[in-house]
Amino acid sequence: MSYNHHHAGEGPVVLDVGGDVGALVLYTGPGLTGAEIEITRVGHDRDGTHVAVHQRTIGDRHVTAAVYPALRAGSYVLWQPDGRPTTAVDIDGGRVTEARWSDIAV
């Protein structure tokens, strides 16, 4: 399931990584700006956890991304707007994982 919240901010994101908690930065195309992408830990029920896709500035470049600031280490699937799961993304504690929507939404 995906949601749209066009009023959400595009400011900086604080990542809460350390121990067994990591983060995910999911790069998307601009066509997903405003969409909220749900994420679920593999083997767990969907609980509606989702974040918005926004335009972000990293240094001198602009990207479109969803940022999941605090995820327990493990494998996760993200849910496409049509309800299909993506391939799994592995999150390591104490690290920021980067993934591209085009690589996992097959």
C-alpha positions in Angstrom: 0.0 0.0 0.0 1.2 3.5 -0.7 0.0 6.8 0.7 0.5 10.5 -0.4 1.3 13.2 2.1 2.3 16.3 0.1 2.5 18.5 3.2 5.4 16.5 4.8 8.7 18.3 5.2 11.8 17.9 3.1 14.3 19.0 5.7 17.2 17.1 7.2 16.7 13.6 8.6 18.2 12.4 11.8 19.4 8.7 11.6 19.3 6.6 14.8 21.9 4.0 14.0 24.0 2.0 16.5 24.1 -1.5 18.1 21.5 -3.6 16.2 19.8 -0.6 14.6 20.6 0.6 11.1 18.9 2.9 8.5 17.9 2.7 4.9 18.1 5.4 2.2 16.0 4.3 -0.7 16.7 6.2 -3.9 13.7 6.5 -6.3 12.9 8.4 -9.4 11.1 11.8 -9.2 7.8 10.1 -10.2 7.4 8.7 -6.6 7.8 12.1 -5.0 5.1 12.4 -2.3 4.4 8.7 -2.2 4.8 6.8 1.1 6.4 3.4 0.7 5.6 0.8 3.3 8.3 -1.4 4.8 8.0 -4.8 6.6 10.6 -7.0 8.3 10.7 -10.4 6.6 8.7 -13.0 8.6 6.6 -10.3 10.3 3.1 -9.1 9.5 2.6 -5.9 7.7 2.1 -3.1 10.2 1.8 0.0 8.0 5.3 1.4 8.8 6.0 3.8 5.9 7.9 7.0 5.1 7.5 9.6 2.4 9.6 10.0 -0.7 11.1 13.6 -1.0 13.6 15.6 -3.0 16.7 15.7 -0.9 20.0 17.7 -1.2 23.2 15.8 -0.6 26.2 18.1 -0.9 25.7 19.8 -4.3 23.4 17.3 -5.8 19.6 16.7 -5.6 18.1 13.2 -5.2 14.7 11.7 -4.7 14.7 9.3 -1.7 12.8 7.7 1.2 14.7 7.6 4.4 14.0 4.9 7.1 15.9 6.3 10.0 15.9 3.4 12.5 15.4 -0.2 11.5 16.4 -3.3 13.5 19.1 -5.4 11.7 17.5 -7.9 9.4 15.9 -8.4 6.0 13.0 -6.2 4.9 10.7 -5.9 1.9 9.1 -2.7 0.7 5.7 -2.7 -0.8 5.1 -1.4 -4.4 2.0 0.8 -5.0 0.2 -2.1 -6.5 0.7 -4.2 -3.4 3.5 -6.4 -4.6 6.6 -6.9 -2.4 10.1 -5.9 -3.6 13.1 -8.2 -3.3 14.5 -8.1 0.2 16.9 -5.4 1.5 19.3 -6.4 4.3 19.9 -3.9 7.1 23.0 -4.1 9.2 23.1 -2.6 12.7 25.2 0.5 13.1 25.2 1.2 9.3 23.3 3.1 6.7 22.2 0.9 3.8 21.6 2.5 0.4 19.3 0.9 -2.2 17.8 1.9 -5.5 14.0 1.4 -6.1 14.8 0.4 -9.7 17.0 -2.5 -8.5 14.5 -4.0 -5.9 11.0 -3.3 -7.4 11.0 -6.0 -10.0 
